[in-house]
């Protein structure tokens, strides 16, 4: 069994479904998925949680391939209010949902070992090879950040793919320290920088487990984070997997169109039963 965790609001539903369908394409393992969400509409109207109906669509889509696959929905709204009633990084262009991953040590429902993934991750190979990493005496495992390793620190990790050893994280208190940093210190990349500073017992994964530039021959997980392109003129590209036309146009990528077809088919298949249509 592979334990996976995604965090976000309802806007991440499409991305999570596409990401999981790509993972299911390559793995024979049973997937045990945790969707971590929050209802923060009192802070901002658009901060709506992932719904039970959306959880059901994701689970039914995965169970169509493997009946043993499960998807759990966990609301961390109250935990967020408790931990981040004071937050030096609340007024940034990031949403509060980036802080869920550093609260995971406080969520009892999570298994001891879990692989956190951003919603803009696409699999090109079996993730069992990263999940099976021996995490004994380590807090987290992650790959270097494509830009941060050059602009910030050579050891600066990207937080889009994190293999977590929660018992060790609780033992060392590194996520507690990360939350404290976010509450007290203004940072450009708050949760990611806090994880880099607070977690010291780390395994560094090769880029193939979080490829942020472009797909390579050995890529396992492709992360569609902001990418710098030098030609034909210097520019940054930021298109997400659920923005299908943008992926085709900006990246000229068509190699997971079969996943898009599955995604659209499942939405149609379950829309009458569940009532969720996905975003236009």
Wavefront OBJ file of the C-alpha trace (Angstrom):
o trace
v 0.000 0.000 0.000
v 1.136 3.526 -0.807
v -0.061 6.358 1.455
v -0.531 9.679 -0.330
v -1.496 13.139 0.893
v -2.771 16.180 -0.994
v -3.725 19.544 0.514
v -5.968 22.300 -0.808
v -9.384 23.781 -1.342
v -12.013 22.852 -3.919
v -10.019 24.549 -6.685
v -7.503 21.713 -6.410
v -10.069 18.979 -7.104
v -9.304 18.714 -10.828
v -5.552 18.739 -10.272
v -5.709 16.048 -7.595
v -7.865 13.780 -9.747
v -5.569 14.173 -12.773
v -2.489 13.604 -10.607
v -3.924 10.430 -9.062
v -5.037 9.026 -12.408
v -1.480 9.434 -13.661
v -0.144 7.650 -10.570
v -2.673 4.837 -10.915
v -1.556 4.331 -14.505
v 1.872 3.102 -13.406
v 1.521 1.493 -9.990
v 0.208 -1.925 -9.044
v 0.081 -0.961 -5.365
v -3.108 -0.086 -3.538
v -3.437 3.672 -3.013
v -4.511 5.057 0.359
v -5.153 8.761 -0.246
v -5.682 11.563 2.278
v -7.245 14.830 1.108
v -6.455 17.556 3.639
v -8.697 20.584 3.333
v -10.119 23.597 5.218
v -13.250 25.717 5.168
v -11.988 29.282 5.520
v -14.768 31.176 3.789
v -14.858 33.582 6.730
v -11.365 34.692 5.668
v -12.067 34.717 1.934
v -15.170 33.602 0.064
v -13.208 31.464 -2.397
v -11.571 29.402 0.386
v -14.111 26.593 0.081
v -13.119 23.081 1.160
v -12.893 19.969 -0.950
v -16.336 18.389 -0.619
v -17.452 14.884 0.251
v -18.944 14.633 -3.250
v -15.551 15.424 -4.767
v -13.901 12.862 -2.502
v -16.370 10.276 -3.762
v -15.628 11.074 -7.414
v -11.892 10.682 -6.821
v -12.385 7.431 -4.916
v -14.788 5.950 -7.467
v -12.399 6.866 -10.288
v -9.495 5.126 -8.539
v -11.592 2.118 -7.538
v -12.531 1.629 -11.169
v -8.905 0.459 -11.563
v -8.402 -1.104 -8.125
v -11.385 -1.686 -5.793
v -9.003 -1.595 -2.809
v -8.057 2.059 -3.364
v -9.412 4.406 -0.696
v -9.715 8.192 -0.357
v -10.162 9.967 2.988
v -11.237 13.570 3.549
v -9.818 15.371 6.598
v -10.823 18.894 7.648
v -8.022 20.808 9.377
v -9.871 24.138 9.686
v -9.876 24.236 13.470
v -6.290 23.068 13.676
v -5.285 25.912 11.363
v -7.128 28.460 13.496
v -5.388 27.106 16.566
v -1.896 27.030 15.064
v -2.044 30.135 12.896
v -4.303 32.625 14.642
v -1.110 34.699 14.492
v 0.753 34.307 11.212
v 3.387 36.655 9.860
v 2.865 35.165 6.387
v -0.910 35.324 6.047
v -0.924 38.340 3.714
v 1.033 36.872 0.814
v -0.014 35.681 -2.648
v -0.061 32.138 -1.230
v -3.266 30.718 0.257
v -3.506 29.387 3.839
v -3.646 25.862 2.399
v 0.149 25.803 2.001
v 0.411 25.474 5.782
v -1.596 22.243 6.028
v 1.390 20.033 5.236
v 3.364 21.373 8.225
v 0.409 20.579 10.506
v 0.348 16.916 9.482
v 2.148 15.822 12.660
v -0.964 16.936 14.572
v -3.362 14.813 12.483
v -3.814 11.444 14.192
v -5.612 9.860 11.230
v -2.498 9.946 9.062
v -0.313 6.826 8.786
v 3.278 6.882 9.995
v 4.705 7.130 6.500
v 3.014 9.289 3.880
v 4.051 10.840 0.571
v 2.854 14.421 0.214
v 2.309 15.688 -3.343
v 1.307 19.069 -4.729
v -1.750 18.950 -6.969
v 0.348 19.925 -10.001
v 2.339 16.677 -9.991
v 2.105 14.193 -12.883
v 3.547 10.664 -12.684
v 5.578 9.162 -15.514
v 6.591 5.998 -13.675
v 5.769 3.910 -10.595
v 6.011 5.945 -7.372
v 6.596 2.784 -5.342
v 10.317 3.336 -5.816
v 10.236 6.616 -3.884
v 7.671 5.497 -1.297
v 9.757 2.422 -0.425
v 12.712 4.593 0.661
v 13.914 3.598 4.132
v 13.109 6.602 6.330
v 14.467 5.195 9.601
v 15.824 8.099 11.685
v 14.940 10.625 8.970
v 12.193 13.265 9.189
v 11.598 13.951 5.506
v 12.848 13.138 2.035
v 12.673 15.662 -0.818
v 14.427 16.850 -3.976
v 16.298 20.107 -4.442
v 14.409 23.148 -5.679
v 15.318 23.954 -9.282
v 15.556 27.708 -8.664
v 16.226 27.771 -4.917
v 19.382 25.627 -5.164
v 20.914 28.439 -7.237
v 19.261 31.536 -5.795
v 18.915 30.645 -2.096
v 21.036 27.716 -0.926
v 22.648 24.701 -2.655
v 20.761 22.413 -0.238
v 17.385 24.174 -0.587
v 14.616 21.588 -0.991
v 11.355 21.867 -2.922
v 8.259 21.092 -0.831
v 6.082 19.846 -3.715
v 7.088 16.215 -3.095
v 7.840 15.237 0.513
v 8.130 11.754 1.944
v 7.254 12.132 5.621
v 8.211 9.980 8.599
v 5.618 11.342 11.019
v 6.833 9.533 14.176
v 10.303 11.037 13.675
v 8.803 14.445 12.870
v 6.843 14.310 16.125
v 9.927 13.137 18.009
v 12.160 15.985 16.817
v 9.413 18.630 16.740
v 10.636 19.939 13.390
v 7.145 20.746 12.072
v 6.339 22.515 15.338
v 9.435 24.625 14.729
v 8.366 25.195 11.102
v 4.981 26.488 12.253
v 6.667 28.768 14.770
v 8.859 30.215 12.029
v 5.789 30.890 9.857
v 4.029 32.576 12.751
v 6.933 34.830 13.659
v 9.062 35.470 10.570
v 8.030 36.924 7.222
v 9.391 34.752 4.398
v 9.144 34.845 0.609
v 8.333 31.111 0.365
v 7.005 30.626 3.901
v 6.151 26.951 4.370
v 8.900 25.709 2.054
v 11.559 27.865 3.681
v 10.326 26.881 7.156
v 10.619 23.179 6.271
v 14.139 23.754 4.950
v 15.188 25.559 8.125
v 13.429 23.381 10.709
v 13.984 19.881 9.318
v 17.598 18.749 9.689
v 17.338 14.972 9.331
v 16.715 14.853 5.599
v 17.186 12.509 2.659
v 17.890 14.256 -0.628
v 16.144 12.611 -3.568
v 17.390 12.834 -7.169
v 15.585 15.246 -9.465
v 13.687 12.431 -11.155
v 11.333 12.314 -8.154
v 10.454 16.006 -8.492
v 11.471 17.176 -11.954
v 10.641 20.876 -12.106
v 12.272 21.888 -15.398
v 11.266 19.435 -18.120
v 10.694 15.721 -18.429
v 13.836 13.593 -18.668
v 14.202 9.944 -19.686
v 14.191 8.819 -16.030
v 11.521 11.210 -14.705
v 9.168 9.607 -12.189
v 7.287 12.720 -11.045
v 6.998 15.918 -13.113
v 6.204 19.009 -11.077
v 4.516 21.795 -13.040
v 5.828 24.599 -10.875
v 6.882 27.935 -12.342
v 9.549 27.337 -14.993
v 12.137 29.723 -16.452
v 12.653 29.626 -20.206
v 15.596 31.468 -21.763
v 14.604 31.169 -25.444
v 13.325 32.705 -27.632
v 13.377 35.378 -24.906
v 13.708 35.143 -21.074
v 10.327 34.413 -19.516
v 8.647 32.467 -16.724
v 5.981 29.884 -17.590
v 3.321 28.818 -15.122
v 0.711 26.421 -16.493
v -0.925 23.717 -14.381
v -1.939 20.200 -15.501
v -5.656 20.976 -15.187
v -5.228 23.930 -17.585
v -5.235 21.572 -20.527
v -5.051 24.126 -23.333
v -2.252 25.981 -21.553
v -0.238 22.762 -21.130
v -0.613 22.097 -24.842
v 0.135 25.653 -25.888
v 2.849 26.806 -23.467
v 4.690 23.528 -22.929
v 3.764 21.741 -26.165
v 3.132 18.644 -24.028
v 0.644 16.028 -25.220
v 2.120 12.917 -23.618
v -0.494 12.520 -20.906
v -3.560 13.269 -23.031
v -4.755 9.741 -22.228
v -5.005 10.871 -18.590
v -7.038 13.888 -19.681
v -9.397 11.580 -21.557
v -9.846 9.429 -18.444
v -10.371 12.515 -16.281
v -13.113 13.848 -18.549
v -14.729 10.418 -18.888
v -14.893 9.971 -15.103
v -16.439 13.395 -14.593
v -19.121 12.527 -17.128
v -19.600 9.060 -15.656
v -20.181 10.288 -12.120
v -21.713 13.736 -12.653
v -25.308 12.456 -12.452
v -24.559 10.216 -9.499
v -22.466 12.715 -7.515
v -23.331 16.110 -9.011
v -19.832 17.492 -9.488
v -18.883 18.634 -12.968
v -15.359 19.959 -12.481
v -14.157 23.394 -13.535
v -14.393 24.816 -17.006
l 1 2 3 4 5 6 7 8 9 10 11 12 13 14 15 16 17 18 19 20 21 22 23 24 25 26 27 28 29 30 31 32 33 34 35 36 37 38 39 40 41 42 43 44 45 46 47 48 49 50 51 52 53 54 55 56 57 58 59 60 61 62 63 64 65 66 67 68 69 70 71 72 73 74 75 76 77 78 79 80 81 82 83 84 85 86 87 88 89 90 91 92 93 94 95 96 97 98 99 100 101 102 103 104 105 106 107 108 109 110 111 112 113 114 115 116 117 118 119 120 121 122 123 124 125 126 127 128 129 130 131 132 133 134 135 136 137 138 139 140 141 142 143 144 145 146 147 148 149 150 151 152 153 154 155 156 157 158 159 160 161 162 163 164 165 166 167 168 169 170 171 172 173 174 175 176 177 178 179 180 181 182 183 184 185 186 187 188 189 190 191 192 193 194 195 196 197 198 199 200 201 202 203 204 205 206 207 208 209 210 211 212 213 214 215 216 217 218 219 220 221 222 223 224 225 226 227 228 229 230 231 232 233 234 235 236 237 238 239 240 241 242 243 244 245 246 247 248 249 250 251 252 253 254 255 256 257 258 259 260 261 262 263 264 265 266 267 268 269 270 271 272 273 274 275 276 277 278 279 280
